[in-house]
């Protein structure tokens, strides 16, 4: 702490500075530049005291009466802080009753550093759509042996406002098929399969993190068939149209949804296979039942 005293022949104003920003010499220079000749007739004491992130300026008259107490925010430099303190002191001394009843120095704005503006925060806009993509592997029931295969899943719906379990209503798309299955055809065999594209409405039910998707589907399918162990073999393609539905049961783990799916489809088109030269025919099954295990992931929102 440093104290500057001035005799009556020089300066009657006393400045007490605690701390080093601003220091005593800097505070004296700023007050002298602001008050000018008034310093010689001012009987007062000014105290500058640092308080955490503030600088307290207290001015008392020669009789000890409190003239002003003002807290200044720490500025970018000690020089700016000294200038602001000098304005507070000059205003208090000039407005003191002992100096003549009327203020000799009008109150003036105290220059304070402008607060730093924080950079704008970019907020990510939520997508209006809820999107889930997934894949599964499974089997299709068939005799004499089932067919194995895989499916791609896509679910689209409106983005939920508060839930992270997905939209309640949406559309479901499924693409895939299973390996070749066998049917007896005359004295030989026929290998066949269907490549399916299913689409339809989906309803999601939830309890905690458990999810259950129920769906209906319209399923156009490409039928592939070929003969085997016959004198002459041919391959053929056809088109089927099926109606069906199913469900997916699983649990939400973050953005992942492991599930087990069961679906059944009935086909409305009659698909018959025959051997050239024989009246005997074999019809493809008019239904399919599939069970699969899979994993879905939602990239949106």
N, C-alpha and C positions, 0 to 999 in steps of 0.2 A: 504494500500500500504506500502510495506517495501523496504528500500534501503540498499544495502550492499556496503560500500566503503572500499577500500583497499589503504593504503599509498604506496608510491614508494618503501619503504623498504620491503613491503610485497606483495600486489597485486595491480596492476594498473587497472585491469579490474573491471568495476563497473556493478553490476547486479541490475536492478530495476524490482521487481515482483509485479504485481497487481493481487489480488485474492489469493486464498488459495490452488489451485491445479494446479501446484505444489507450495509449499511454498518456502520462500527464502532459508532456510537451505538446502532443498532438491535440489534446483536448483544450489546452490553453490557447493554442494558435487559432483553433476554430471559433472558440468563444470570443476572443479578441476581435477577430474579423467580423463577427456578427454584431456584437454590442458596440464596438468602437469606443467613443468617449464615455459612454455610460458606465464602463467598467470602473472608472475613477470615482463615481459617486454611488455605486451600488454596494450596500452593506448586506451581503447575503452569503450563504454557503451552499454550494452545489456538490452533490455526492453521486458518483458513477459506480454502480455495483453490479457485477455480472451475476446472473441467476440462471443456471442451466443454459437454455437456448435464448435467453433474453438479457438485455442490459437495462437495469433500473436506474432512472434519473430522478433524483430527489433534490428539490430546492427549498431551502428554509431562509426566512428573513434573519436579520441580525438579532432580533428578539427571540428567535427560535420558532416562529410561526411557520407552519407548513404552507408553502406556496403551490407546489405541484409534485405529484408522483406519477411518473409515466414509464411504462415498460416498452422498450424498443426491441423488435425482432433483430437478431444478429444479421447484419448485411453481408454482402459479398466481400467487403474490405473494411479494415479498421478506419480508413479515412472517411468512408461513407457513414460509418457508425458515429464517428466524432462529429461530423457535420450535422447529423440528425440530433445528437445530444445538445449541440450548441444552439439549435433552434428552440429546443424545449427550454433550455436555461434562459435564453434571451426573452422568450415569451413570458416566462414566469417573472423574471426580474423587471421587465418593462411594465407588467400588469400589477406589480406590488403596490399596495396603498401608500407606502412610505415615499414613493417616487413622485407623488403629486396628485393622486386621486384618479387620474385618467391614464389609461395605458399609453406608454410611449412607444411600445412596439406592438403592432397588431398581430393577433394570432395568424400564423402562416402554416400551410400544409407541411407536414414532416415527411421528407423523402424517405420512403421505405422500399426495400428491394421487392420487386414483383415476384410472387411465388412461381416456381417452375411448373410449367405445364407438363402433365404426364402425357406420354404418347398415346394416341387413340388405341383402344383395345378392339381388335377385330374379333367379332363373334361369328361363329359358324352358324349359318342358317340351316335349320333342320329340313330335311327333304320331305316333301309332301307324300312320298311313297315309302312303304315298308317292303323291303326286298329280301328274300331268302333264296339261296341257291344251295343245292346239295347233291349227293350221289349215294347210291345204295347198291348192294349186291344181294342176290336172292335166288330163289328157285321157283319154278312153275310146276304145279302138280300135273303129272302125266304118267301113263303106263306105256311100256313096261318100266321106264325109269323117268324121273323128272328132268327138266331142263334147267340149267343154271345160266344166269345172266346178270345184267346190270342196268341201272336206270339213272337218269339225270332228272332232278327235281327243280322246279322254279315256282315260288309263291310270291304273289304281288298283292298288296292291299294298301289302304290309306294308312298313313303314319299315325300311331297312337299318340295321344297328347301326354299321358303320364306313365303309361305302362311300358316296360322293356320286354314284354312277352310277345309282342307282335300285335298286328291288327286282328280284331275278332272276325271280320269278314274279308274275303279276298278271292283271288283266282289261283287255281293250281294247274301247272303244266308238268307233264311227265313224258319222257322220251326214253325208249329202250326196248329191250327184248331179251329172249333167252336162247340158249343153244338149240341145235336141231334135236327134235324128238322123233320117235319112230312109230309107224303104223304098218300093220300087215297089209300087203297089197298083192293079191293073187298068190303066185309062188315066190314072191320077193318081198321087198320092204319099200316103204316110202319115208323119206326124211322131210320134215316140215318144221316151220316156225313162223311166228308173226313178229314183225317190227311195229311197235305201237307208238302212237302219239295221243296222249290223253289230256283233255282240258275240261275244266268245269269249276263250279263254285266250291269254296272251302269255308268251313266254320271252325273257329278255334275256341276250345274250352280250356280253362286253366284252373289249377288249384295249387297255390304256392308257386314252385318252380316246375311243377308237372304240367305238361301240355298234351292236349289231345286234338288232333285235326281230323275232322270228318269231311269227306268230299264226295261229290257226284262227278261223273266224267263221261263225256262223249269220246269214243276211242276209234278213230280210223286206223286201220292197220294194213300193212303190206304183207301178203302171204307168200312165202317162198317154199317150194316143194320140189323134190327130185326123186326119181326111182333108183332102186339099188337091188342087185342080185336078180335082175331080169334079163331076158335075151337082148332087149334094147331098152336103154334108159333115156329119159328126157327130164328136163327141168322146166318148171312153169312158175309164173307169178300171178297173183290175183289180189283183189281188194276186199277187205272186210270192214264192216262198220259195227261197233259194239257200244253197248250202254252198260254202265256199272258204277261202282263206287268203292269206298274203303275208308281206312283210317290210319293215322300215324300216332303213335304214343311214345313220348319221350320226356326229357327234362332239359330245361334251359341251364346251360353252364356258361355264363358270360355271353359271348356272341355266338356260341356253339349250341347245337340242338341235336344230340344223338337220339336216334329213334328206331323203332321197329314198325314196319308198314305191312298191312294186309289189304289186298284188293281183289275184287272179283268182277269179271266182265262177261256179259252174254252177247254173242254175235248174231246178227239178224240175217247175214248172208250165208246161204248154203254152199259150202265148199266141198266138192266131190272129186275124188281121184279115181282114175280107171286105167286099166291096161289095154292098149290097142289090140283089137281082135278078140277081147273077152267082154262078156256082159257084166262081169263082177265089178263093183265100185266100192270105194271106201270113202267115208265122209270124215272130214276133220272135226274135232270136238267143237261144239258150238259155244263153249265157255272156257274160261281160264281163271285159275286161282293162283295168286302169287303172294309170296312172303319174302320180305327183304329186310336187311339191316343197313342203316345208313347214317350219315352225318350231314347236317345242314349248317349254314353260316349266313348271317345277315350283315352285309356291308353297309346298308342304309337303314336308318338314318345315321 
